[in-house]
Amino acid sequence: MTTEVPEPLRTNLYVLVNRLRDTDGLLALFDFDGSLAPIEQRPEDVELPPTTRTALEALRGTENVEVGVVSGRGLDDLRERVGIDGVSYAGNHGLELYIDDERNVHPVAEDSKKQIAALCDDLEDELAPVDGAFVENKGVTASVHYRLVADEEGVATVREAVENTVQGTDDIRITSGKAVVEMRPDVEWHKGRALRWLYDHHVPDDETWLPLYVGDDRTDEDAFETLPKSGLGIKVGRQPPTVASYRVADPSSVQTILAWLVEYGVGFLGMESLSNGTRN
């Protein structure tokens, strides 16, 4: 992972145009919190801006384009907040998938629900004295939030409590995000694996599509690292460090990119092949 800030996408749109011209289709995948929607103090307060929803709906309806939302949120919560039919959903970092009206849950994650619930109960008791800390049970994973904790001592207490609670469990691991500590089943599955699964599911065997991934947090690095050289990773914001090649400032900038894709970008799909007479 580099500590250099990626190039701004707005001054490098020619790269996206060239990638679109050179490909048969577009798999456009977006993180939710901090990418499609602005981050709020509490996760239940986050809403998808109406203009972003409209742009996603328009992109979803385009030929040779598939749209997906890949998030750390639980699948049901994610689907309710996005509220668009005909797109792919990957909840809990891809452990839960909803595609073509079918729901799939990783079997190891499904088996971990009771253990996750028990850990959440223990942590709720442990963290009750820490003002601003709260535990979110997402079914097959859990998040312990400390965005509202006022001081570093309180944050350290939260992180130590999670580590101590999970210590001794062989099949639960801890990951970190923006002002959150997460407990997940210890299985080799993440947003990058979800990206690869969605690509294999949606893209015909005899075609090559551009995989585009937009994300803002540490967990999105798994997706950026999984992208092939022909793919395009777009980091939202300047922190944390990233392997993505390009960046945009904030969710409002993501909305602008979406609008550009709908109005102009998808029109470039396959133009290079068409000019060479290689497409039917």
PyMOL commands that set and color helices and strands:
alter all, ss='L'
color gray80, all
select helices_A, chain A and resi 9-11+13-21+43-45+50-60+75-82+92-94+107-111+113-127+152-166+191-202+218-226+251-263+265-268+271-275
alter helices_A, ss='H'
color red, helices_A
select strands_A, chain A and resi 7-8+25-30+65-70+88-91+96-99+102-105+134-137+142-145+172-177+180-185+209-215+232-236+246-248
alter strands_A, ss='S'
color yellow, strands_A
deselect
rebuild
show_as cartoon
